[in-house]
């Protein structure tokens, strides 16, 4: 049996061969020759009928061809304005143009040639040789009309966005296989332009299809092996284009495209992390930060902010399992999430409760922290977390504080749990939040206590970050007198 991949290869070869202009030219010429050689005798009129017929055919075919081309050009112009100017290039290179124009020119020129050869008086029968050529001309006219129908169908298919994207992807593959990275990059940008224009016209189906195609292209791209690898340009451009698409989707409130971009970035980030391509993973993290600061935070899209933060934490959890370099990357991701959290609280302090569940009570927090084998990075990650906690807690209600306290006790390991309890009490004293401290005391069923001396020594370098440069407070002395 022939393997399945062999069938696919045969199909690809046949498709590429039959879609070439040379094939259509050869096919049209072959059909025309067969018509002239083996056409049946179907014309039996006299010279007057032949003249009228030929005159009608010349004028009709010329008018129909000109009218159809004019209508098609208008449709192509509208499609180019809505999606991409590349559709005009695809139309010019459409192989059906060759066969259609060959048939029409052959029929028109042959009709003119026959009109010049008919010199007999009116109503006289045609000579046998001219009658045979008139029959061939009639068959050729029928072929012209059928070929016009096929041509119109091919043009309509060409104007469909899915077909345009398919042709652009085909050009991208050819350019990339031949090492023409600039041309490949142009094709990627064309797909992005289609996505942005589709979003601006509320065409979510086309926009999401573009994103799916871009995700497939990005997933198949070889990863850059060094800093100056030309592939880095394509990867960077791909990620930047996703951010630009978000800008259009936010402006037009196209939720489908916006969600598609977030998913595409997340999938590509996973590809980079699993391949230990930290440069590529940094591109994704920076893209998330840029689209948040530029688009989502300014327009108040809380739901998408939460979606981005969840994806950041998921990437950090995955990267923390990839060794020392991955743990460093996870720590950097947490710092970015902290910056996003600070901006989110500043922009919408009334939504602290819902934001806290995303930023502070993420499912992957303890998993990421437990994966960090380097104690210095473990401490920095914990301090980064409580820096974010410090931003949220002044705006939190007793219910929010109780919910967080319950989550902390259930998920943290013993060392992390104890350190977190001590650090939370110290921060409530520093921020002068006795209500929060009392709530945590009740939820944890413990007496507020100081940070032990060894931990306090380790926190000395973080006094500026956590306690604004002030000495670490004594929790007992800060307790209200009984």
C-alpha positions as CSV (number, residue, x, y, z in Angstrom):
1,X,0.0,0.0,0.0
2,X,1.1,3.5,-0.7
3,X,1.7,5.4,2.5
4,X,-0.6,8.3,3.4
5,X,2.2,10.9,3.2
6,X,2.9,9.7,-0.3
7,X,-0.7,10.4,-1.3
8,X,-0.3,13.9,0.2
9,X,2.8,14.5,-1.8
10,X,1.2,13.3,-5.0
11,X,-1.8,15.5,-4.4
12,X,0.5,18.5,-3.7
13,X,2.5,17.9,-6.9
14,X,-0.7,17.5,-9.0
15,X,-2.2,20.6,-7.4
16,X,0.8,22.7,-8.0
17,X,1.1,21.5,-11.5
18,X,-2.5,22.1,-12.5
19,X,-2.5,25.6,-10.9
20,X,0.3,26.9,-13.0
21,X,-0.2,29.3,-15.9
22,X,1.9,27.1,-18.2
23,X,-0.5,24.2,-17.6
24,X,-3.5,26.3,-18.4
25,X,-1.9,27.7,-21.6
26,X,-1.0,24.2,-22.8
27,X,-4.5,22.9,-21.9
28,X,-6.3,25.7,-23.6
29,X,-4.1,25.3,-26.7
30,X,-4.7,21.6,-26.8
31,X,-8.5,21.9,-26.5
32,X,-8.5,24.6,-29.3
33,X,-6.5,22.3,-31.6
34,X,-8.8,19.4,-30.9
35,X,-11.9,21.5,-31.6
36,X,-10.5,22.6,-35.0
37,X,-9.5,19.1,-36.0
38,X,-12.4,17.0,-34.7
39,X,-15.3,19.4,-34.5
40,X,-18.7,17.9,-35.7
41,X,-20.6,19.5,-38.6
42,X,-23.3,21.4,-36.8
43,X,-23.4,24.6,-38.9
44,X,-25.7,24.4,-42.0
45,X,-26.5,28.0,-42.7
46,X,-25.8,30.1,-45.8
47,X,-23.3,33.0,-46.2
48,X,-25.7,35.6,-44.8
49,X,-26.3,33.6,-41.7
50,X,-22.6,33.1,-41.3
51,X,-21.9,36.8,-41.6
52,X,-24.6,37.7,-39.0
53,X,-23.4,35.0,-36.7
54,X,-19.7,36.0,-36.9
55,X,-20.6,39.7,-36.4
56,X,-22.7,38.9,-33.4
57,X,-20.1,36.6,-31.9
58,X,-17.3,39.1,-32.2
59,X,-19.3,41.9,-30.6
60,X,-20.9,39.7,-27.9
61,X,-17.7,38.0,-26.8
62,X,-15.8,41.3,-26.7
63,X,-18.6,43.0,-24.7
64,X,-19.1,40.1,-22.3
65,X,-15.4,39.8,-21.6
66,X,-14.9,43.5,-21.0
67,X,-18.0,43.7,-18.8
68,X,-17.0,40.7,-16.7
69,X,-13.4,42.0,-16.2
70,X,-14.7,45.4,-15.2
71,X,-17.1,43.9,-12.6
72,X,-14.3,41.6,-11.3
73,X,-11.9,44.5,-10.9
74,X,-14.4,46.4,-8.9
75,X,-14.9,43.4,-6.6
76,X,-11.2,43.0,-6.3
77,X,-10.7,46.6,-5.4
78,X,-13.3,46.4,-2.7
79,X,-11.7,43.2,-1.3
80,X,-8.3,44.8,-1.4
81,X,-9.6,47.8,0.5
82,X,-11.2,45.6,3.1
83,X,-8.4,43.1,3.6
84,X,-5.1,43.3,1.7
85,X,-3.8,44.7,-1.6
86,X,-2.2,41.3,-2.2
87,X,-5.5,40.1,-3.6
88,X,-4.7,42.1,-6.8
89,X,-1.4,40.3,-7.2
90,X,-3.1,37.0,-6.7
91,X,-5.7,37.9,-9.3
92,X,-3.1,38.9,-11.9
93,X,-1.3,35.6,-11.3
94,X,-4.5,33.6,-11.4
95,X,-3.8,30.8,-13.9
96,X,-7.4,30.8,-15.2
97,X,-6.7,34.2,-16.8
98,X,-4.5,32.4,-19.3
99,X,-7.0,29.8,-20.4
100,X,-10.0,32.2,-20.4
101,X,-8.2,34.9,-22.5
102,X,-6.8,32.2,-24.8
103,X,-10.3,30.8,-25.6
104,X,-11.8,34.2,-26.0
105,X,-9.0,35.6,-28.2
106,X,-9.0,32.4,-30.3
107,X,-12.8,32.7,-30.8
108,X,-12.8,36.4,-31.6
109,X,-9.8,36.3,-33.9
110,X,-11.0,33.2,-35.7
111,X,-14.4,34.8,-36.2
112,X,-12.8,37.9,-37.7
113,X,-10.7,35.7,-39.9
114,X,-13.7,33.8,-41.2
115,X,-15.6,37.1,-41.9
116,X,-12.7,38.2,-44.1
117,X,-12.8,34.8,-46.0
118,X,-16.6,34.9,-46.8
119,X,-16.9,36.6,-50.2
120,X,-19.8,34.8,-51.8
121,X,-23.1,36.5,-52.5
122,X,-25.9,36.6,-49.9
123,X,-27.9,33.4,-49.3
124,X,-25.4,31.2,-51.1
125,X,-24.4,28.0,-49.3
126,X,-21.0,28.1,-47.6
127,X,-18.1,26.0,-49.0
128,X,-17.5,22.8,-47.1
129,X,-14.2,23.9,-45.6
130,X,-15.7,27.2,-44.3
131,X,-18.8,25.3,-43.0
132,X,-16.4,23.0,-41.0
133,X,-14.6,26.1,-39.6
134,X,-17.9,27.7,-38.7
135,X,-18.9,24.6,-36.7
136,X,-15.5,24.7,-34.9
137,X,-16.1,28.4,-34.2
138,X,-19.6,27.5,-32.7
139,X,-18.1,24.9,-30.5
140,X,-15.3,27.3,-29.4
141,X,-18.0,29.9,-28.4
142,X,-19.7,27.3,-26.2
143,X,-16.4,26.5,-24.6
144,X,-15.9,30.3,-24.0
145,X,-19.1,30.5,-22.1
146,X,-18.4,27.5,-20.0
147,X,-14.9,28.7,-19.3
148,X,-16.3,32.0,-18.2
149,X,-18.5,30.3,-15.6
150,X,-15.5,28.4,-14.3
151,X,-13.5,31.6,-14.3
152,X,-16.1,33.5,-12.3
153,X,-16.2,30.7,-9.8
154,X,-12.4,30.8,-9.4
155,X,-12.5,34.6,-8.9
156,X,-15.2,34.4,-6.3
157,X,-13.2,31.8,-4.5
158,X,-10.2,34.0,-4.7
159,X,-12.0,36.9,-3.1
160,X,-12.9,34.8,0.0
161,X,-10.6,35.8,2.9
162,X,-9.8,32.1,3.7
163,X,-8.5,31.6,0.2
164,X,-6.4,34.8,0.4
165,X,-4.9,33.7,3.6
166,X,-4.2,30.2,2.1
167,X,-2.3,31.8,-0.8
168,X,-0.3,34.1,1.5
169,X,0.7,31.1,3.6
170,X,1.7,29.3,0.5
171,X,4.0,32.2,-0.5
172,X,5.3,32.3,3.1
173,X,6.3,28.7,3.0
174,X,8.0,29.1,-0.4
175,X,9.9,32.1,0.8
176,X,11.0,30.5,4.1
177,X,12.1,27.3,2.4
178,X,14.3,29.3,0.1
179,X,15.8,31.3,2.9
180,X,14.2,34.6,1.8
181,X,13.3,35.8,5.4
182,X,12.4,39.3,4.3
183,X,9.7,38.0,1.9
184,X,8.5,35.5,4.6
185,X,8.2,38.4,7.1
186,X,6.2,40.4,4.6
187,X,3.8,37.5,4.3
188,X,3.4,37.3,8.0
189,X,2.7,41.1,8.1
190,X,0.0,40.7,5.4
191,X,-1.8,38.1,7.5
192,X,-1.7,40.4,10.5
193,X,-3.0,43.2,8.4
194,X,-6.0,41.0,7.3
195,X,-6.6,40.2,11.0
196,X,-6.6,43.9,12.0
197,X,-8.8,45.0,9.1
198,X,-11.2,42.1,9.8
199,X,-11.4,43.1,13.4
200,X,-12.2,46.7,12.4
201,X,-15.0,45.4,10.2
202,X,-16.3,43.2,13.0
203,X,-15.4,40.1,11.0
204,X,-14.4,37.9,13.9
205,X,-14.4,34.7,11.9
206,X,-11.7,35.9,9.6
207,X,-9.7,37.5,12.4
208,X,-9.6,34.4,14.5
209,X,-8.7,32.3,11.4
210,X,-5.7,34.7,10.9
211,X,-4.7,34.1,14.5
212,X,-4.9,30.3,14.1
213,X,-2.7,30.5,11.0
214,X,-0.2,32.8,12.8
215,X,-0.1,30.4,15.7
216,X,0.6,27.5,13.4
217,X,3.4,29.4,11.6
218,X,4.9,30.5,14.9
219,X,4.8,26.9,16.3
220,X,6.6,25.5,13.2
221,X,9.3,28.2,13.2
222,X,12.8,27.1,14.2
223,X,13.9,28.7,17.4
224,X,16.8,31.2,17.2
225,X,20.1,29.7,18.5
226,X,21.9,32.9,19.2
227,X,21.3,36.5,19.8
228,X,22.0,37.7,16.2
229,X,20.1,34.8,14.6
230,X,17.9,36.2,11.7
231,X,15.1,34.1,13.0
232,X,14.9,36.3,16.0
233,X,13.5,39.1,13.7
234,X,10.6,36.9,12.5
235,X,9.8,35.8,16.1
236,X,9.9,39.3,17.4
237,X,7.8,40.6,14.5
238,X,5.2,37.9,15.1
239,X,4.8,38.8,18.7
240,X,4.7,42.6,18.0
241,X,2.0,42.0,15.4
242,X,-0.1,40.2,18.0
243,X,0.1,43.3,20.2
244,X,-1.0,45.5,17.4
245,X,-4.0,43.3,16.7
246,X,-5.0,43.6,20.4
247,X,-5.0,47.4,19.9
248,X,-7.5,47.2,17.1
249,X,-9.6,44.5,18.8
250,X,-9.8,46.6,22.0
251,X,-10.8,49.7,20.0
252,X,-13.5,47.8,18.1
253,X,-14.5,45.6,21.2
254,X,-13.9,42.4,19.2
255,X,-13.8,39.9,22.1
256,X,-13.2,36.9,19.9
257,X,-10.0,38.3,18.3
258,X,-8.8,39.7,21.7
259,X,-9.2,36.3,23.3
260,X,-7.6,34.6,20.3
261,X,-4.5,36.8,20.7
262,X,-4.2,36.1,24.4
263,X,-4.4,32.3,23.7
264,X,-1.9,32.6,20.8
265,X,0.6,34.4,23.0
266,X,0.1,31.8,25.7
267,X,0.6,28.9,23.4
268,X,3.7,30.4,21.9
269,X,5.1,31.1,25.4
270,X,4.7,27.5,26.3
271,X,6.5,26.5,23.1
272,X,9.4,28.8,24.0
273,X,9.6,27.6,27.6
274,X,9.4,23.9,26.8
275,X,12.3,24.4,24.3
276,X,14.3,26.4,26.8
277,X,14.2,29.4,24.4
278,X,14.3,32.1,27.1
279,X,14.8,34.9,24.6
280,X,11.6,34.0,22.9
281,X,9.8,33.6,26.2
282,X,10.9,37.1,27.1
283,X,9.3,38.4,23.9
284,X,6.0,36.9,25.1
285,X,6.2,38.4,28.6
286,X,7.1,41.8,27.3
287,X,4.2,41.6,24.8
288,X,1.8,40.8,27.7
289,X,3.2,43.8,29.7
290,X,2.9,46.1,26.7
291,X,-0.7,45.2,25.7
292,X,-1.7,45.6,29.4
293,X,-0.1,49.0,29.9
294,X,-1.0,50.3,26.4
295,X,-4.5,48.9,25.9
296,X,-6.2,46.8,28.7
297,X,-5.4,48.9,31.7
298,X,-6.2,52.2,30.1
299,X,-9.6,50.9,28.9
300,X,-10.5,49.1,32.1
301,X,-10.8,45.6,30.7
302,X,-10.7,43.8,34.0
303,X,-11.7,40.4,32.7
304,X,-8.8,40.3,30.2
305,X,-6.4,41.6,32.8
306,X,-7.2,38.6,34.9
307,X,-6.8,36.3,31.9
308,X,-3.3,37.8,31.2
309,X,-2.2,37.4,34.8
310,X,-3.4,33.8,34.9
311,X,-1.3,33.1,31.8
312,X,1.7,34.8,33.3
313,X,1.5,32.6,36.4
314,X,1.1,29.5,34.3
315,X,4.2,30.3,32.3
316,X,6.2,31.0,35.5
317,X,5.1,27.7,36.9
318,X,6.2,25.8,33.8
319,X,9.5,27.7,33.6
320,X,10.3,27.0,37.3
321,X,10.5,23.3,36.5
322,X,13.2,23.9,33.8
323,X,16.2,24.4,36.0
324,X,18.1,27.4,37.3
325,X,17.5,29.5,34.2
326,X,13.8,28.7,34.2
327,X,13.5,29.7,37.9
328,X,15.2,33.0,37.2
329,X,12.7,33.6,34.4
330,X,9.8,32.7,36.7
331,X,11.0,35.3,39.2
332,X,11.2,37.9,36.5
333,X,7.6,37.0,35.5
334,X,6.5,37.5,39.0
335,X,8.0,40.9,39.1
336,X,6.0,41.8,35.9
337,X,2.8,40.4,37.5
338,X,3.5,42.5,40.6
339,X,3.9,45.7,38.4
340,X,0.6,44.8,36.7
341,X,-1.1,44.3,40.0
342,X,0.1,47.6,41.3
343,X,-1.3,49.4,38.2
344,X,-4.6,47.5,38.4
345,X,-5.2,48.5,42.0
346,X,-4.3,52.1,41.3
347,X,-6.7,52.1,38.3
348,X,-9.6,50.4,40.1
349,X,-9.2,50.2,43.9
350,X,-12.8,49.2,44.3
351,X,-12.2,45.9,42.6
352,X,-9.6,44.7,45.0
353,X,-11.6,41.7,46.0
354,X,-11.8,40.2,42.5
355,X,-8.3,41.2,41.6
356,X,-6.9,39.6,44.8
357,X,-8.3,36.3,43.8
358,X,-6.3,36.5,40.6
359,X,-3.1,38.1,41.7
360,X,-2.7,36.7,45.2
361,X,-4.6,33.4,45.3
362,X,-3.4,31.9,42.0
363,X,-3.4,28.1,41.8
364,X,0.2,27.9,40.6
365,X,1.8,30.1,43.3
366,X,2.8,27.4,45.7
367,X,3.8,25.1,42.9
368,X,6.2,27.7,41.5
369,X,7.6,28.6,44.9
370,X,8.2,24.9,45.7
371,X,10.0,24.4,42.5
372,X,12.7,27.0,43.3
373,X,15.8,25.2,44.6
374,X,17.9,28.3,45.0
375,X,17.2,29.8,48.4
376,X,18.0,33.3,47.4
377,X,15.6,33.2,44.5
378,X,13.0,31.5,46.8
379,X,13.3,34.4,49.2
380,X,13.2,37.0,46.4
381,X,10.0,35.3,45.0
382,X,8.4,35.4,48.4
383,X,9.3,39.0,49.0
384,X,8.0,39.9,45.5
385,X,4.7,38.2,46.4
386,X,4.3,40.1,49.7
387,X,5.2,43.3,47.9
388,X,2.1,42.8,45.9
389,X,0.2,41.7,49.0
390,X,1.2,45.0,50.6
391,X,-0.4,46.9,47.7
392,X,-3.7,45.0,48.0
393,X,-4.2,44.7,51.7
394,X,-4.9,48.4,52.5
395,X,-7.9,48.3,50.2
396,X,-9.1,44.8,51.3
397,X,-12.1,44.2,53.5
398,X,-12.2,41.8,56.4
399,X,-13.8,39.2,54.1
400,X,-11.0,39.6,51.5
401,X,-8.4,39.2,54.3
402,X,-10.2,36.1,55.7
403,X,-10.4,34.5,52.3
404,X,-6.7,35.1,51.6
405,X,-5.7,33.8,55.1
406,X,-7.7,30.6,54.6
407,X,-6.1,30.1,51.1
408,X,-2.6,30.6,52.5
409,X,-3.0,28.1,55.3
410,X,-4.3,25.4,53.0
411,X,-1.7,25.5,50.2
412,X,1.7,26.6,51.6
413,X,4.3,24.2,52.9
414,X,5.4,24.4,56.5
415,X,8.4,26.8,56.1
416,X,6.6,29.0,53.6
417,X,3.4,29.0,55.7
418,X,5.2,30.1,58.9
419,X,7.3,32.7,57.1
420,X,4.2,34.1,55.4
421,X,2.3,34.3,58.7
422,X,5.1,36.2,60.4
423,X,5.6,38.5,57.4
424,X,1.9,39.2,57.1
425,X,1.7,40.3,60.7
426,X,4.7,42.5,60.4
427,X,3.3,44.2,57.3
428,X,-0.1,44.8,59.0
429,X,1.8,46.5,61.8
430,X,3.9,48.6,59.4
431,X,0.8,49.6,57.5
432,X,-1.2,50.1,60.7
433,X,-4.0,47.8,59.8
434,X,-5.3,46.3,63.1
435,X,-8.5,45.1,61.5
436,X,-6.7,42.9,59.0
437,X,-4.4,41.7,61.7
438,X,-7.3,40.7,64.0
439,X,-9.0,38.9,61.1
440,X,-5.9,36.9,60.3
441,X,-5.5,36.1,64.0
442,X,-8.9,34.7,64.0
443,X,-8.6,32.8,60.7
444,X,-5.2,31.3,61.6
445,X,-6.0,30.7,65.2
446,X,-2.6,32.0,66.2
447,X,-1.3,34.8,68.3
448,X,0.5,37.5,66.3
449,X,4.2,37.1,66.8
450,X,7.5,38.7,65.7
451,X,9.6,37.5,62.8
452,X,12.3,35.3,64.2
453,X,15.8,36.6,64.3
454,X,17.2,34.4,61.5
455,X,14.4,35.5,59.2
456,X,14.7,39.1,60.2
457,X,18.4,39.0,59.3
458,X,17.5,37.7,55.9
459,X,14.9,40.4,55.4
460,X,17.3,43.2,56.2
461,X,18.2,43.7,52.5
462,X,14.5,43.9,51.6
463,X,13.5,46.6,54.2
464,X,13.1,49.2,51.5
465,X,11.0,46.9,49.3
466,X,8.7,45.7,52.1
467,X,8.9,48.2,54.9
468,X,9.8,51.4,52.9
469,X,13.2,51.5,54.6
470,X,11.8,51.5,58.1
471,X,13.0,49.0,60.7
472,X,11.1,45.8,60.7
473,X,8.3,46.4,63.3
474,X,7.9,44.4,66.5
475,X,4.5,42.7,66.2
476,X,4.0,42.2,70.0
477,X,4.6,45.9,70.7
478,X,2.2,46.8,68.0
479,X,-0.7,44.7,69.5
480,X,-3.5,46.7,71.1
481,X,-3.3,46.6,74.9
482,X,-5.8,44.3,76.6
